[in-house]
Amino acid sequence: MIVMMNVKFFIAPNNLQGDIMKIFNLLLVMIIANLSFADDHGNPSSAAGAGLPEGGFSTFHVVAENPYEYIEVLKATPEALAAGGGDVVGYCMTMTGHDYPGEMFIWNAYSSLKDALSSSAGLSYNPYDAPKQLQNMRKILYTSAWKPLTPFELKPGFERVTRVKVKPENTQKFLQATEIVQAAINASGSEFEMGVFLPLGGGSKETTMMLRGIAPTGESFGSLYEEGYGGAPWGQAFLGMMALVDEIVRDSHEQCEILYTAE
């Protein structure tokens, strides 16, 4: 059964671009939800057959004067990490493709978006009440919530992060294609995870889907590049996935790590 929704929109002239992006994201969620509940005559284990994964994330983006020192202070300040109410908390630091020096963010993983946006959990964190040492080491940029669109095992490592634009009518094919690529790379013997995420309330900074490809280390990711350029069997699946992308908005590498797990 396909779920139908009837929504009316009003666009204020003074914020046309921002409102259009909000509408796009909402429509995208509706489309994915409709397709997810539809009969799947393809792979029953795919995201289309199983519905969207549970849970959500929040990201807290900062400029750190020295990201390495900032991370060490965070590791020594578990109470600050626990303040966001996440089940698991970690960081990602940009390694290549920086928009600015010291680019990084803290992420919280939640069992539900309800928790991510709750005033008693995700939104309970007051960054201006953080220890002075942390405040003096960073400049706050923005925050965003995220919904995973494909099954995703939380195993942070060395990650290629690509913001992409995909036509709504190709969204479901793209999500299925990412699962096919991951399965093909895993079948070749490499440890690799791939996830697609939709920003929720990310302002003007986060307006497109985010594709994350994750290997344990930079060395292992480099080996995947060598295999891909060398004609690996999974290469055609990767090219098929990228053929569904209309535009690459941004491309970077990040080093990510878990810092805290709630008891």
C-alpha positions in Angstrom: 0.0 0.0 0.0 1.3 3.5 -0.9 0.7 6.2 1.7 -0.7 9.4 0.2 -0.3 12.8 1.8 -1.8 16.1 0.8 0.2 19.1 1.9 -0.2 22.8 1.1 2.8 25.1 1.1 3.2 28.9 1.4 6.5 30.4 0.3 7.5 33.8 1.8 9.1 36.0 -0.9 11.9 37.1 1.4 13.1 33.5 2.1 12.4 31.8 -1.2 15.5 29.7 -1.5 15.4 28.4 2.1 11.7 27.6 1.9 12.2 25.7 -1.4 14.9 23.6 0.1 12.7 22.8 3.1 9.9 21.8 0.8 12.3 19.6 -1.2 13.5 17.8 1.9 9.9 17.2 3.1 8.8 15.9 -0.3 11.8 13.7 -0.4 10.9 12.1 2.9 7.3 11.6 1.7 8.6 9.9 -1.5 10.9 7.6 0.4 8.2 6.8 2.9 5.7 6.0 0.0 8.2 3.8 -1.7 9.3 2.1 1.5 5.7 1.0 2.2 5.1 -0.1 -1.4 5.4 -3.8 -2.5 9.0 -4.5 -3.2 9.4 -7.1 -5.9 13.1 -6.8 -5.9 15.4 -7.6 -3.0 13.3 -8.0 0.2 16.3 -7.2 2.4 16.8 -3.8 0.9 15.8 -0.5 2.4 12.7 -0.5 0.2 11.5 -3.7 1.6 12.4 -3.2 5.2 11.4 0.5 5.5 13.6 3.2 6.8 16.1 2.4 9.6 15.3 3.5 13.2 17.2 6.2 15.0 18.8 9.5 14.2 21.9 11.6 14.7 22.7 15.2 15.6 25.9 17.0 14.6 27.5 20.0 16.3 29.9 21.7 13.9 32.8 23.9 15.2 36.1 25.4 14.2 38.7 24.1 16.5 41.9 26.1 16.9 43.7 22.8 17.3 41.4 19.8 16.6 43.8 17.3 18.0 44.0 19.1 21.4 40.3 19.7 21.4 39.6 16.0 20.9 42.0 15.1 23.8 40.2 17.5 26.1 36.8 16.0 25.1 38.1 12.6 26.0 39.1 13.8 29.4 35.6 15.5 29.9 33.0 12.7 29.7 30.4 14.9 31.4 30.5 17.3 28.5 30.0 14.4 26.0 27.1 13.0 28.0 25.4 16.4 28.1 23.9 15.9 24.6 21.9 12.8 25.7 23.2 10.6 22.9 23.4 6.8 23.3 26.8 7.0 21.5 28.9 10.2 21.0 31.9 10.7 18.8 33.7 13.2 16.6 34.6 13.5 12.9 37.6 15.7 11.8 38.0 16.7 8.2 41.3 15.4 6.8 41.0 16.5 3.1 38.6 18.8 1.3 38.3 21.3 4.2 36.0 24.2 3.9 38.0 25.9 6.6 41.0 25.1 8.9 40.1 23.2 12.1 36.9 21.8 10.6 35.3 19.1 12.7 32.0 18.2 14.5 30.7 16.2 17.4 28.0 13.7 16.7 25.4 12.1 18.9 23.6 8.9 17.9 20.1 8.4 19.3 17.7 5.5 19.2 15.0 7.8 17.8 14.5 11.2 16.3 12.2 11.9 19.2 15.2 11.6 21.5 17.4 13.6 19.2 15.0 16.6 19.3 13.9 16.2 22.8 14.4 19.0 25.3 15.4 16.4 27.9 17.9 14.7 25.6 19.3 16.0 22.3 18.2 19.6 22.7 19.1 19.7 26.4 22.7 20.5 25.7 23.7 24.1 26.2 27.0 24.7 24.4 27.4 28.1 26.2 27.5 26.3 29.5 30.3 24.0 28.5 33.6 24.1 30.5 35.5 27.3 29.7 38.5 25.3 28.4 36.3 23.8 25.7 34.6 27.1 24.9 38.0 28.8 24.4 39.2 26.1 22.0 36.3 26.3 19.5 34.0 28.5 17.5 30.4 27.3 17.1 29.2 27.2 13.5 25.9 25.3 13.3 24.0 22.1 14.3 21.8 19.7 12.3 19.7 16.5 12.9 20.0 13.6 10.5 17.8 10.6 9.5 19.5 7.5 8.2 17.9 6.3 4.9 19.7 3.0 4.6 20.7 0.3 7.1 23.8 1.6 8.9 26.1 -0.1 11.4 27.8 2.5 13.6 31.5 1.6 13.0 33.3 5.0 12.6 36.7 5.0 10.9 38.2 6.7 7.9 35.3 8.1 5.9 34.6 9.6 2.5 31.8 12.1 2.8 29.9 13.2 -0.3 27.0 15.6 -0.3 24.9 14.7 -3.4 21.8 15.8 -5.2 19.6 13.1 -6.6 16.3 13.5 -8.5 13.4 12.5 -6.3 12.3 9.9 -8.9 15.8 8.3 -8.6 16.1 8.4 -4.9 14.9 4.9 -4.2 17.2 3.4 -6.9 20.1 5.4 -5.5 19.5 4.0 -1.9 19.3 0.5 -3.3 22.4 1.0 -5.3 24.4 2.0 -2.2 23.5 -1.3 -0.6 24.5 -3.2 -3.7 27.9 -1.4 -3.7 28.5 -2.2 0.0 27.6 -5.8 -0.5 29.9 -6.1 -3.5 32.9 -4.6 -1.7 32.2 -6.8 1.3 32.0 -9.8 -0.9 35.5 -9.0 -2.3 36.8 -9.4 1.3 37.1 -5.7 2.3 35.6 -4.3 5.5 33.4 -1.4 4.3 30.2 0.4 5.4 28.0 2.8 3.4 25.2 4.9 4.7 22.9 7.7 3.3 21.6 10.4 5.6 19.0 13.2 5.2 19.5 16.5 7.0 16.6 17.8 9.2 16.8 21.4 10.2 20.3 21.9 8.9 19.7 25.5 7.8 21.5 26.7 4.7 24.6 24.5 5.4 23.0 21.1 5.1 20.5 20.9 2.2 21.4 17.7 0.4 21.7 14.0 1.1 25.0 12.9 2.6 26.7 9.7 1.4 29.2 8.1 3.8 31.6 5.4 2.8 33.5 4.0 5.7 36.7 1.9 6.0 38.6 1.0 9.2 41.6 3.2 8.3 42.9 5.6 5.8 45.3 2.8 4.5 42.4 0.4 4.0 40.4 3.1 2.2 43.4 3.8 0.0 43.6 0.1 -0.9 39.9 0.3 -2.0 40.8 3.2 -4.3 43.6 1.2 -5.8 41.3 -1.8 -6.3 38.6 0.4 -7.9 41.0 2.1 -10.3 42.5 -1.3 -11.1 39.2 -2.7 -12.3 37.7 -4.4 -9.2 34.5 -6.5 -9.8 32.5 -4.0 -7.7 33.5 -1.1 -9.9 30.5 -1.4 -12.2 28.1 -1.3 -9.2 29.8 1.9 -8.0 29.6 3.5 -11.4 25.9 2.5 -11.6 25.3 4.2 -8.2 27.1 7.4 -9.2 25.2 7.5 -12.5 22.1 8.3 -10.4 23.7 11.4 -8.8 22.9 14.7 -10.5 25.4 16.8 -8.7 28.2 16.4 -6.2 28.0 19.4 -3.9 30.9 18.6 -1.7 33.5 15.8 -1.3 35.9 15.2 1.6 37.6 12.7 3.8 37.0 12.5 7.6 38.6 10.7 10.5 35.8 9.6 12.9 35.9 7.9 16.3 33.6 7.0 19.2 34.4 9.0 22.3 31.6 8.1 24.7 28.9 5.4 25.1 26.0 5.8 27.6 25.7 3.2 30.3 
